[in-house]
Structures are given as structure tokens and as C-alpha cells.
């Protein structure tokens, strides 16, 4: 018993600073628990977040029933707030900082001073924006456990204090991957001044309610699902050369709906809402993996599904729907290895569409983004298209020539229809020299 008391006293007296703010007026945005349920409150009205990570297609977000965007690129905030204000959309500002594993960074006082100065300017510039909902300080940061507090926590709490002092009107959060028990404990211990936690989760959303129940004894506060999407790249099946296998956009749409309607913890009284990843077009694993919109801004069926989710409707979808793609009668799970400069056939199979619907296919072969597999913290660039390998790329069946250089590639198809929607699929291939 004495040991437990001693341990409890230790954690109490080494706890990070509590939020101290002299502001006593009515805050523009709060998180309140009423009738046993947490919620954001804007102008004293409850507000459930339905939105996405990104900074584009805000008008389309509203049309689908969404109401919030989280922007992690501070260079895009000016335009994001402009469009958000025009469409009555709320904005969460993401502030990206180094994690606790980067001790060399935090051991240099000049580095900490620099990020404090730079982000204080961001806070002062946007704190009075009517569309601002909250701040998220750090994305999936490493939160080290140590008896002696690493300088990371001093720096984090210092920046957090700047935000809360300069802007007492908006809550502040940070994000963690899944229900990370160790990190959540460290946040409760070292950074207790945070107002809520963002949970970024993909396939693990299937167990989120169970996982949250297991850690109630550590933390029982409000949370936002800060990112969600079916089947993250690191969770996918792999080829023998470790290329992640991507679902068709049709299958992804099915999974988006299943994840939201079946697994999203919407009845949990601690649930503040959710942000889908990614509301826009983004190269990560591939340029289609997470993208709700194609690179030319054409929406996929995922957008239609999210509209059904957010509006609680069941609608007839206008997007073309794909069954699967074959290369020489083989699928991605068959580990397709071909020789350089050899000739092959590829076919994409569609479900039967409306007689009035016309579709056009666009095929591409790209060098696979092998260097960045498993990394998720950069805005990667789409690899260059391998030109001159496909003669007629507008049909559902093509003949293509394998690239001349050995390595991992990916054959993509985008199917567009007359309704203004598209569908996507791809197959990884590996080219070897004879």
C-alpha cells in the first residue's frame, strides 16, 4: 500500500501543467458534457463533426452533409478559411511539430523558440476567424515515457500555453494512432491541459469501442475520430516484393459505408464526430489509395457513400462500378512478374451500368512509389507516367508493353462516365530483365 501511495504521489507531483487562463467570458467554442454526453458547442448550440482532412472541395463537402475540414498545411489556411466561410464550414487547424523521439531538436533552445514564434503568428492570424473550431497540436506524435520529463514535454506545454493564452475561445487537441494506451497515459500525465484527443484509426476502427472501454480507468474524456478510412496501406495484403494491394474504388466505397454505419462509435457519449481521410486527391502509397476525388477533381463513389453516411440516406449511386482487373488473366494476388519489353493484355471488368451511361477508360503505367511505402507523414508526388507503353488506352481491354527497366510498377485504370463520376483500380507488377 505504501508503494502505491508513493507511486501515486510521484505521478501527481510530476504531472504537467494544468490549463491556466484568466479569460472568464463566454467562449466561442467549447466542449461541454450535458446529460452525460460530450459535444462541441458553437454559440451554445451542440455541434457534431462530420468532415474530412484536406483543404479542397469544401463546397462538395457541404453538399454531402459535411460541416468541418481539418487542414494540416498552414500555407493553405488563407484559401481554406475563405472557402469555409463562404460555405458555413468549420475549420480545425493542424499544427505539425517534431515528435518526442527527436530529442536533438528539443535540446536546442533555438529550435523551440523558432517554432513558438512561427506558430504564435499563425495563432494570432487565425484565432478570430469565425469558421475556426479547434486546434490540433501535433499529428501522431511519439509521446515518450520517462521518469524525468524529456524536454519535448516542456516545449509542447510551452507551445500549448501560447495557443491557450492567445486564443481562449477554441479547444486544443493532439492526435494519436488508434487507441494508443501508452501515449494516452503519457498525455494525461504530461499534457493534462489538452481539451480532447483525436484518434486516427483505419481497420482498427472495428475494435475502437472495445479499446476505449479497456482504458476508461486511465482516460474517460471526449475524443474526435481525427482520421478514418478503410484499409490503410500498411494494413493491406502484399505481393512477394512487398507491394501493397489496393482495392478498387467500388470495394473501397463499400467499406467506407460499412465502417461508418457499423463501427463508427456514434452512440458513445464521448464521441465528438469524425473526419474522413482524405477529402481531396493525395499521393500516398498510390495517387488513388485514399483520394475521395481523382487528380482531375472528378469524384469517386466514396463521395456518394459519405453523403449517404452523413445524411443518413440510401441513394442510387451515379459512379461507374468495377468488379476487378486482370493482367494476362491474373489478379494482383497472383504476384505478376513479367519480363522487360514483353507484351501483355489487361482488362477491367465493370458491373452492368445504365443503358444511357457511357464510360471511357484511361490507363497508365507508373513506377511504383517503393521508396515511401510505410511512410505517412509527407505529401508525396505522383511518380512519372511511363510513356509509349499503351497504344489505345480508352477501352476496358488493352495491350501494353512492359517497361524496359527492372523494378516495381503499377498498372492503373480510371473509368469515367457521362454522369461526371469515376472509378479506379490498379494492379502491381514487377518487371525483370531476361
FIKE-704951 format. One record per residue (C-alpha): residue number from 1; residue in three letters; x, y, z. Coordinates in nm, 3 decimals. Layout:
num / residuo / u / v / w
NUM / ala / X / Y / Z $
...
This chain:
num / residuo / u / v / w
1 / unk / 0.000 / 0.000 / 0.000 $
2 / unk / 0.285 / 0.236 / 0.086 $
3 / unk / 0.438 / 0.174 / -0.258 $
4 / unk / 0.110 / 0.253 / -0.430 $
5 / unk / 0.070 / 0.575 / -0.234 $
6 / unk / 0.428 / 0.674 / -0.312 $
7 / unk / 0.373 / 0.598 / -0.681 $
8 / unk / 0.050 / 0.797 / -0.686 $
9 / unk / 0.218 / 1.094 / -0.521 $
10 / unk / 0.502 / 1.075 / -0.771 $
11 / unk / 0.270 / 1.091 / -1.073 $
12 / unk / 0.068 / 1.368 / -0.911 $
13 / unk / 0.364 / 1.594 / -0.837 $
14 / unk / 0.535 / 1.529 / -1.173 $
15 / unk / 0.219 / 1.595 / -1.372 $
16 / unk / 0.236 / 1.852 / -1.649 $
17 / unk / 0.084 / 2.199 / -1.605 $
18 / unk / -0.292 / 2.237 / -1.598 $
19 / unk / -0.456 / 2.493 / -1.823 $
20 / unk / -0.442 / 2.833 / -1.656 $
21 / unk / -0.636 / 3.108 / -1.827 $
22 / unk / -0.770 / 3.429 / -1.687 $
23 / unk / -1.043 / 3.458 / -1.951 $
24 / unk / -1.383 / 3.444 / -1.781 $
25 / unk / -1.620 / 3.544 / -2.061 $
26 / unk / -1.835 / 3.335 / -2.293 $
27 / unk / -1.615 / 3.127 / -2.522 $
28 / unk / -1.699 / 3.099 / -2.892 $
29 / unk / -1.641 / 2.722 / -2.899 $
30 / unk / -1.644 / 2.488 / -2.602 $
31 / unk / -1.659 / 2.118 / -2.527 $
32 / unk / -1.927 / 2.051 / -2.268 $
33 / unk / -2.077 / 1.743 / -2.110 $
34 / unk / -2.454 / 1.775 / -2.087 $
35 / unk / -2.693 / 1.496 / -1.995 $
36 / unk / -2.397 / 1.258 / -1.985 $
37 / unk / -2.281 / 1.336 / -2.340 $
38 / unk / -1.986 / 1.540 / -2.464 $
39 / unk / -2.021 / 1.772 / -2.761 $
40 / unk / -1.867 / 2.076 / -2.921 $
41 / unk / -2.080 / 2.382 / -2.860 $
42 / unk / -2.078 / 2.676 / -3.100 $
43 / unk / -2.281 / 2.977 / -2.989 $
44 / unk / -2.412 / 2.747 / -2.714 $
45 / unk / -2.553 / 2.503 / -2.973 $
46 / unk / -2.429 / 2.140 / -2.993 $
47 / unk / -2.215 / 2.063 / -3.297 $
48 / unk / -2.131 / 1.709 / -3.416 $
49 / unk / -1.835 / 1.699 / -3.654 $
50 / unk / -1.886 / 1.540 / -3.995 $
51 / unk / -1.593 / 1.615 / -4.220 $
52 / unk / -1.259 / 1.533 / -4.369 $
53 / unk / -0.888 / 1.600 / -4.372 $
54 / unk / -0.785 / 1.827 / -4.659 $
55 / unk / -0.826 / 2.181 / -4.787 $
56 / unk / -1.020 / 2.147 / -5.115 $
57 / unk / -1.371 / 2.058 / -5.238 $
58 / unk / -1.536 / 2.236 / -4.947 $
59 / unk / -1.847 / 2.319 / -5.149 $
60 / unk / -1.884 / 1.948 / -5.230 $
61 / unk / -1.833 / 1.863 / -4.862 $
62 / unk / -2.135 / 2.075 / -4.771 $
63 / unk / -2.345 / 1.921 / -5.049 $
64 / unk / -2.271 / 1.580 / -4.897 $
65 / unk / -2.378 / 1.688 / -4.549 $
66 / unk / -2.031 / 1.756 / -4.411 $
67 / unk / -1.955 / 2.053 / -4.189 $
68 / unk / -1.584 / 2.051 / -4.096 $
69 / unk / -1.240 / 2.036 / -4.257 $
70 / unk / -0.906 / 1.978 / -4.082 $
71 / unk / -0.614 / 2.142 / -4.261 $
72 / unk / -0.255 / 2.041 / -4.178 $
73 / unk / -0.091 / 2.265 / -4.437 $
74 / unk / -0.067 / 2.613 / -4.286 $
75 / unk / 0.026 / 2.758 / -4.627 $
76 / unk / -0.328 / 2.667 / -4.742 $
77 / unk / -0.513 / 2.821 / -4.448 $
78 / unk / -0.593 / 3.154 / -4.613 $
79 / unk / -0.786 / 2.997 / -4.901 $
80 / unk / -0.930 / 2.727 / -4.676 $
81 / unk / -1.085 / 2.983 / -4.441 $
82 / unk / -1.210 / 3.189 / -4.733 $
83 / unk / -1.395 / 2.895 / -4.888 $
84 / unk / -1.505 / 2.761 / -4.548 $
85 / unk / -1.659 / 3.095 / -4.453 $
86 / unk / -1.847 / 3.112 / -4.782 $
87 / unk / -1.992 / 2.766 / -4.722 $
88 / unk / -2.050 / 2.778 / -4.345 $
89 / unk / -1.790 / 2.508 / -4.277 $
90 / unk / -1.582 / 2.485 / -3.961 $
91 / unk / -1.204 / 2.452 / -3.971 $
92 / unk / -0.966 / 2.267 / -3.741 $
93 / unk / -0.610 / 2.392 / -3.780 $
94 / unk / -0.344 / 2.121 / -3.762 $
95 / unk / -0.005 / 2.230 / -3.630 $
96 / unk / 0.271 / 1.988 / -3.725 $
97 / unk / 0.570 / 1.965 / -3.490 $
98 / unk / 0.851 / 1.710 / -3.435 $
99 / unk / 0.773 / 1.418 / -3.207 $
100 / unk / 0.932 / 1.327 / -2.877 $
101 / unk / 1.180 / 1.090 / -3.042 $
102 / unk / 1.362 / 1.390 / -3.191 $
103 / unk / 1.545 / 1.481 / -2.869 $
104 / unk / 1.826 / 1.660 / -3.054 $
105 / unk / 1.571 / 1.905 / -3.190 $
106 / unk / 1.424 / 1.983 / -2.848 $
107 / unk / 1.764 / 2.002 / -2.678 $
108 / unk / 1.835 / 2.310 / -2.889 $
109 / unk / 1.653 / 2.603 / -2.729 $
110 / unk / 1.678 / 2.798 / -3.054 $
111 / unk / 1.465 / 2.534 / -3.232 $
112 / unk / 1.191 / 2.557 / -2.970 $
113 / unk / 1.200 / 2.936 / -2.978 $
114 / unk / 1.165 / 2.931 / -3.356 $
115 / unk / 0.857 / 2.708 / -3.366 $
116 / unk / 0.699 / 2.910 / -3.084 $
117 / unk / 0.747 / 3.233 / -3.280 $
118 / unk / 0.626 / 3.085 / -3.609 $
119 / unk / 0.316 / 2.920 / -3.467 $
120 / unk / 0.226 / 3.213 / -3.245 $
121 / unk / 0.199 / 3.413 / -3.568 $
122 / unk / -0.042 / 3.151 / -3.705 $
123 / unk / -0.249 / 3.165 / -3.385 $
124 / unk / -0.269 / 3.546 / -3.389 $
125 / unk / -0.359 / 3.545 / -3.759 $
126 / unk / -0.645 / 3.296 / -3.745 $
127 / unk / -0.777 / 3.293 / -3.386 $
128 / unk / -1.058 / 3.536 / -3.466 $
129 / unk / -1.177 / 3.360 / -3.780 $
130 / unk / -1.550 / 3.284 / -3.738 $
131 / unk / -1.503 / 2.945 / -3.906 $
132 / unk / -1.235 / 2.826 / -3.660 $
133 / unk / -1.348 / 2.529 / -3.448 $
134 / unk / -1.033 / 2.398 / -3.276 $
135 / unk / -0.656 / 2.344 / -3.290 $
136 / unk / -0.474 / 2.012 / -3.319 $
137 / unk / -0.118 / 2.043 / -3.188 $
138 / unk / 0.084 / 1.758 / -3.336 $
139 / unk / -0.014 / 1.467 / -3.559 $
140 / unk / 0.053 / 1.114 / -3.428 $
141 / unk / 0.349 / 1.232 / -3.220 $
142 / unk / 0.577 / 0.995 / -3.033 $
143 / unk / 0.497 / 1.056 / -2.665 $
144 / unk / 0.795 / 0.917 / -2.471 $
145 / unk / 0.759 / 0.764 / -2.127 $
146 / unk / 1.029 / 0.874 / -1.885 $
147 / unk / 1.056 / 0.926 / -1.511 $
148 / unk / 1.235 / 1.253 / -1.582 $
149 / unk / 1.030 / 1.468 / -1.818 $
150 / unk / 1.202 / 1.496 / -2.159 $
151 / unk / 1.242 / 1.847 / -2.295 $
152 / unk / 0.983 / 1.756 / -2.557 $
153 / unk / 0.707 / 1.789 / -2.296 $
154 / unk / 0.837 / 2.124 / -2.173 $
155 / unk / 0.838 / 2.251 / -2.531 $
156 / unk / 0.496 / 2.104 / -2.607 $
157 / unk / 0.338 / 2.252 / -2.297 $
158 / unk / 0.502 / 2.586 / -2.372 $
159 / unk / 0.351 / 2.598 / -2.719 $
160 / unk / 0.018 / 2.475 / -2.587 $
161 / unk / 0.018 / 2.759 / -2.332 $
162 / unk / 0.081 / 3.011 / -2.611 $
163 / unk / -0.221 / 2.881 / -2.803 $
164 / unk / -0.449 / 2.877 / -2.499 $
165 / unk / -0.341 / 3.220 / -2.379 $
166 / unk / -0.366 / 3.389 / -2.718 $
167 / unk / -0.687 / 3.207 / -2.809 $
168 / unk / -0.900 / 3.109 / -2.508 $
169 / unk / -1.203 / 3.066 / -2.737 $
170 / unk / -1.112 / 2.738 / -2.911 $
171 / unk / -1.026 / 2.391 / -2.771 $
172 / unk / -0.689 / 2.226 / -2.839 $
173 / unk / -0.619 / 1.861 / -2.916 $
174 / unk / -0.347 / 1.628 / -3.038 $
175 / unk / -0.382 / 1.307 / -3.241 $
176 / unk / -0.277 / 0.950 / -3.164 $
177 / unk / -0.275 / 0.636 / -3.376 $
178 / unk / -0.561 / 0.406 / -3.274 $
179 / unk / -0.639 / 0.389 / -2.902 $
180 / unk / -0.272 / 0.401 / -2.804 $
181 / unk / -0.287 / 0.323 / -2.431 $
182 / unk / 0.072 / 0.422 / -2.355 $
183 / unk / 0.050 / 0.753 / -2.541 $
184 / unk / -0.287 / 0.841 / -2.393 $
185 / unk / -0.149 / 0.775 / -2.045 $
186 / unk / 0.150 / 0.999 / -2.121 $
187 / unk / -0.083 / 1.272 / -2.248 $
188 / unk / -0.291 / 1.252 / -1.931 $
189 / unk / 0.023 / 1.265 / -1.721 $
190 / unk / 0.246 / 1.509 / -1.906 $
191 / unk / -0.002 / 1.722 / -2.108 $
192 / unk / -0.321 / 1.740 / -1.899 $
193 / unk / -0.416 / 2.083 / -2.035 $
194 / unk / -0.538 / 1.943 / -2.368 $
195 / unk / -0.915 / 1.968 / -2.415 $
196 / unk / -0.973 / 1.649 / -2.617 $
197 / unk / -0.791 / 1.380 / -2.815 $
198 / unk / -0.808 / 1.297 / -3.186 $
199 / unk / -0.794 / 0.925 / -3.263 $
200 / unk / -0.666 / 0.833 / -3.611 $
201 / unk / -0.781 / 0.484 / -3.699 $
202 / unk / -0.826 / 0.267 / -4.006 $
203 / unk / -0.905 / -0.107 / -3.989 $
204 / unk / -0.869 / -0.085 / -3.611 $
205 / unk / -1.193 / 0.113 / -3.600 $
206 / unk / -1.356 / -0.231 / -3.584 $
207 / unk / -1.241 / -0.260 / -3.222 $
208 / unk / -1.245 / 0.105 / -3.119 $
209 / unk / -1.536 / 0.075 / -2.875 $
210 / unk / -1.375 / -0.222 / -2.701 $
211 / unk / -1.037 / -0.048 / -2.693 $
212 / unk / -1.188 / 0.268 / -2.544 $
213 / unk / -1.369 / 0.069 / -2.277 $
214 / unk / -1.045 / -0.100 / -2.170 $
215 / unk / -0.872 / 0.230 / -2.094 $
216 / unk / -1.157 / 0.413 / -1.918 $
217 / unk / -0.965 / 0.378 / -1.593 $
218 / unk / -0.685 / 0.588 / -1.744 $
219 / unk / -0.885 / 0.831 / -1.956 $
220 / unk / -1.257 / 0.886 / -2.000 $
221 / unk / -1.263 / 1.218 / -2.183 $
222 / unk / -1.401 / 1.341 / -2.514 $
223 / unk / -1.248 / 1.238 / -2.847 $
224 / unk / -1.278 / 1.306 / -3.217 $
225 / unk / -1.202 / 1.040 / -3.477 $
226 / unk / -0.947 / 1.262 / -3.647 $
227 / unk / -0.877 / 1.034 / -3.944 $
228 / unk / -1.055 / 0.726 / -4.068 $
229 / unk / -1.056 / 0.524 / -4.386 $
230 / unk / -1.082 / 0.154 / -4.465 $
231 / unk / -0.764 / -0.045 / -4.512 $
232 / unk / -0.460 / 0.173 / -4.460 $
233 / unk / -0.168 / 0.096 / -4.690 $
234 / unk / 0.024 / -0.074 / -4.409 $
235 / unk / -0.278 / -0.296 / -4.339 $
236 / unk / -0.315 / -0.426 / -4.696 $
237 / unk / -0.222 / -0.763 / -4.843 $
238 / unk / 0.122 / -0.761 / -5.004 $
239 / unk / 0.282 / -0.907 / -5.313 $
240 / unk / 0.602 / -1.110 / -5.278 $
241 / unk / 0.802 / -0.791 / -5.342 $
242 / unk / 0.606 / -0.618 / -5.062 $
243 / unk / 0.382 / -0.400 / -5.280 $
244 / unk / 0.051 / -0.324 / -5.102 $
245 / unk / -0.254 / -0.440 / -5.297 $
246 / unk / -0.521 / -0.172 / -5.336 $
247 / unk / -0.895 / -0.232 / -5.351 $
248 / unk / -1.098 / -0.097 / -5.641 $
249 / unk / -1.279 / 0.229 / -5.571 $
250 / unk / -1.604 / 0.030 / -5.575 $
251 / unk / -1.485 / -0.201 / -5.297 $
252 / unk / -1.347 / 0.095 / -5.101 $
253 / unk / -1.686 / 0.269 / -5.123 $
254 / unk / -1.850 / -0.043 / -4.982 $
255 / unk / -1.601 / -0.046 / -4.695 $
256 / unk / -1.644 / 0.327 / -4.622 $
257 / unk / -2.014 / 0.267 / -4.573 $
258 / unk / -1.959 / -0.043 / -4.361 $
259 / unk / -1.700 / 0.127 / -4.140 $
260 / unk / -1.917 / 0.432 / -4.078 $
261 / unk / -2.252 / 0.261 / -4.024 $
262 / unk / -2.126 / -0.046 / -3.838 $
263 / unk / -1.811 / 0.055 / -3.649 $
264 / unk / -1.807 / 0.433 / -3.605 $
265 / unk / -1.877 / 0.485 / -3.230 $
266 / unk / -2.152 / 0.741 / -3.289 $
267 / unk / -2.353 / 0.632 / -2.985 $
268 / unk / -2.059 / 0.673 / -2.748 $
269 / unk / -2.134 / 0.976 / -2.525 $
270 / unk / -1.767 / 1.079 / -2.553 $
271 / unk / -1.776 / 1.088 / -2.936 $
272 / unk / -1.740 / 1.438 / -3.087 $
273 / unk / -1.759 / 1.335 / -3.454 $
274 / unk / -1.528 / 1.209 / -3.727 $
275 / unk / -1.300 / 1.325 / -4.012 $
276 / unk / -1.255 / 1.103 / -4.317 $
277 / unk / -0.913 / 1.066 / -4.477 $
278 / unk / -0.864 / 1.201 / -4.743 $
279 / unk / -1.109 / 1.469 / -4.864 $
280 / unk / -0.933 / 1.555 / -5.188 $
281 / unk / -0.664 / 1.393 / -5.402 $
282 / unk / -0.338 / 1.277 / -5.248 $
283 / unk / -0.037 / 1.063 / -5.338 $
284 / unk / 0.022 / 0.822 / -5.052 $
285 / unk / 0.107 / 0.463 / -5.142 $
286 / unk / -0.065 / 0.550 / -5.472 $
287 / unk / -0.243 / 0.857 / -5.604 $
288 / unk / -0.578 / 0.679 / -5.565 $
289 / unk / -0.542 / 0.493 / -5.234 $
290 / unk / -0.705 / 0.749 / -5.006 $
291 / unk / -0.832 / 1.002 / -5.261 $
292 / unk / -1.205 / 1.072 / -5.248 $
293 / unk / -1.155 / 1.269 / -5.571 $
294 / unk / -0.943 / 1.181 / -5.870 $
295 / unk / -0.646 / 1.404 / -5.952 $
296 / unk / -0.857 / 1.596 / -6.207 $
297 / unk / -1.118 / 1.662 / -5.932 $
298 / unk / -1.367 / 1.401 / -6.057 $
299 / unk / -1.546 / 1.244 / -5.757 $
300 / unk / -1.544 / 0.871 / -5.689 $
301 / unk / -1.819 / 0.658 / -5.540 $
302 / unk / -1.668 / 0.718 / -5.194 $
303 / unk / -1.811 / 1.070 / -5.209 $
304 / unk / -2.159 / 0.932 / -5.277 $
305 / unk / -2.122 / 0.685 / -4.991 $
306 / unk / -2.012 / 0.953 / -4.747 $
307 / unk / -2.313 / 1.159 / -4.848 $
308 / unk / -2.533 / 0.862 / -4.753 $
309 / unk / -2.344 / 0.825 / -4.424 $
310 / unk / -2.358 / 1.191 / -4.322 $
311 / unk / -2.717 / 1.245 / -4.437 $
312 / unk / -2.837 / 0.903 / -4.321 $
313 / unk / -2.981 / 0.819 / -4.663 $
314 / unk / -2.967 / 0.534 / -4.912 $
315 / unk / -2.931 / 0.673 / -5.263 $
316 / unk / -2.878 / 0.539 / -5.613 $
317 / unk / -2.513 / 0.598 / -5.696 $
318 / unk / -2.407 / 0.754 / -6.025 $
319 / unk / -2.046 / 0.633 / -6.023 $
320 / unk / -1.928 / 0.354 / -6.253 $
321 / unk / -1.869 / 0.034 / -6.058 $
322 / unk / -1.578 / -0.202 / -6.111 $
323 / unk / -1.556 / -0.572 / -6.037 $
324 / unk / -1.182 / -0.635 / -6.081 $
325 / unk / -0.881 / -0.601 / -6.310 $
326 / unk / -0.682 / -0.883 / -6.469 $
327 / unk / -0.341 / -0.881 / -6.634 $
328 / unk / -0.298 / -1.186 / -6.861 $
329 / unk / -0.588 / -1.344 / -6.670 $
330 / unk / -0.406 / -1.293 / -6.339 $
331 / unk / -0.503 / -1.077 / -6.044 $
332 / unk / -0.287 / -0.877 / -5.804 $
333 / unk / -0.274 / -1.163 / -5.551 $
334 / unk / -0.111 / -1.382 / -5.819 $
335 / unk / 0.218 / -1.186 / -5.793 $
336 / unk / 0.250 / -1.078 / -6.154 $
337 / unk / 0.615 / -1.082 / -6.264 $
338 / unk / 0.685 / -1.006 / -6.631 $
339 / unk / 0.996 / -0.960 / -6.843 $
340 / unk / 1.114 / -0.623 / -6.973 $
341 / unk / 0.972 / -0.513 / -7.312 $
342 / unk / 0.730 / -0.808 / -7.324 $
343 / unk / 0.371 / -0.766 / -7.446 $
344 / unk / 0.062 / -0.828 / -7.229 $
345 / unk / -0.312 / -0.782 / -7.207 $
346 / unk / -0.511 / -0.616 / -6.931 $
347 / unk / -0.887 / -0.598 / -6.876 $
348 / unk / -1.104 / -0.414 / -6.627 $
349 / unk / -1.444 / -0.570 / -6.564 $
350 / unk / -1.739 / -0.343 / -6.485 $
351 / unk / -2.073 / -0.416 / -6.329 $
352 / unk / -2.364 / -0.358 / -6.566 $
353 / unk / -2.440 / 0.013 / -6.589 $
354 / unk / -2.733 / 0.214 / -6.711 $
355 / unk / -2.801 / 0.187 / -7.085 $
356 / unk / -2.778 / 0.567 / -7.107 $
357 / unk / -2.440 / 0.570 / -6.933 $
358 / unk / -2.124 / 0.579 / -7.144 $
359 / unk / -1.782 / 0.509 / -6.999 $
360 / unk / -1.429 / 0.591 / -7.111 $
361 / unk / -1.119 / 0.424 / -6.971 $
362 / unk / -0.782 / 0.588 / -6.912 $
363 / unk / -0.486 / 0.358 / -6.848 $
364 / unk / -0.143 / 0.446 / -6.705 $
365 / unk / 0.171 / 0.260 / -6.604 $
366 / unk / 0.365 / 0.421 / -6.320 $
367 / unk / 0.688 / 0.335 / -6.146 $
368 / unk / 0.572 / 0.225 / -5.801 $
369 / unk / 0.642 / 0.462 / -5.514 $
370 / unk / 0.856 / 0.196 / -5.346 $
371 / unk / 1.077 / 0.442 / -5.158 $
372 / unk / 0.790 / 0.576 / -4.950 $
373 / unk / 0.589 / 0.262 / -4.867 $
374 / unk / 0.510 / 0.260 / -4.499 $
375 / unk / 0.572 / 0.633 / -4.457 $
376 / unk / 0.271 / 0.854 / -4.399 $
377 / unk / 0.398 / 1.193 / -4.291 $
378 / unk / 0.489 / 1.358 / -4.622 $
379 / unk / 0.291 / 1.491 / -4.914 $
380 / unk / 0.443 / 1.269 / -5.178 $
381 / unk / 0.445 / 1.337 / -5.551 $
382 / unk / 0.285 / 1.106 / -5.803 $
383 / unk / 0.555 / 0.910 / -5.990 $
384 / unk / 0.607 / 0.993 / -6.357 $
385 / unk / 0.390 / 0.814 / -6.613 $
386 / unk / 0.578 / 0.555 / -6.821 $
387 / unk / 0.501 / 0.676 / -7.173 $
388 / unk / 0.475 / 0.489 / -7.501 $
389 / unk / 0.373 / 0.155 / -7.348 $
390 / unk / -0.003 / 0.161 / -7.423 $
391 / unk / -0.130 / 0.221 / -7.775 $
392 / unk / -0.506 / 0.263 / -7.719 $
393 / unk / -0.596 / 0.331 / -7.356 $
394 / unk / -0.965 / 0.425 / -7.385 $
395 / unk / -1.121 / 0.077 / -7.382 $
396 / unk / -1.179 / -0.167 / -7.098 $
397 / unk / -0.930 / -0.406 / -7.260 $
398 / unk / -0.579 / -0.302 / -7.365 $
399 / unk / -0.248 / -0.439 / -7.487 $
400 / unk / 0.059 / -0.294 / -7.317 $
401 / unk / 0.434 / -0.331 / -7.334 $
402 / unk / 0.634 / -0.391 / -7.016 $
403 / unk / 0.882 / -0.117 / -6.920 $
404 / unk / 1.244 / -0.171 / -7.022 $
405 / unk / 1.388 / -0.109 / -6.676 $
406 / unk / 1.365 / -0.367 / -6.398 $
407 / unk / 1.166 / -0.281 / -6.089 $
408 / unk / 0.817 / -0.248 / -5.935 $
409 / unk / 0.544 / -0.081 / -6.139 $
410 / unk / 0.169 / -0.042 / -6.119 $
411 / unk / -0.092 / -0.051 / -6.396 $
412 / unk / -0.376 / 0.195 / -6.329 $
413 / unk / -0.714 / 0.239 / -6.489 $
414 / unk / -0.960 / 0.523 / -6.435 $
415 / unk / -1.311 / 0.470 / -6.570 $
416 / unk / -1.515 / 0.787 / -6.623 $
417 / unk / -1.882 / 0.801 / -6.708 $
418 / unk / -2.123 / 1.053 / -6.853 $
419 / unk / -2.259 / 1.127 / -6.505 $
420 / unk / -1.940 / 1.307 / -6.403 $
421 / unk / -1.802 / 1.036 / -6.174 $
422 / unk / -1.509 / 0.798 / -6.198 $
423 / unk / -1.388 / 0.465 / -6.066 $
424 / unk / -1.031 / 0.345 / -6.021 $
425 / unk / -0.833 / 0.023 / -5.996 $
426 / unk / -0.470 / -0.079 / -6.020 $
427 / unk / -0.250 / -0.387 / -6.021 $
428 / unk / 0.113 / -0.404 / -5.908 $
429 / unk / 0.354 / -0.576 / -6.148 $
430 / unk / 0.725 / -0.647 / -6.124 $
431 / unk / 0.948 / -0.623 / -6.428 $
432 / unk / 1.264 / -0.835 / -6.453 $
433 / unk / 1.536 / -0.841 / -6.715 $
434 / unk / 1.564 / -1.155 / -6.931 $
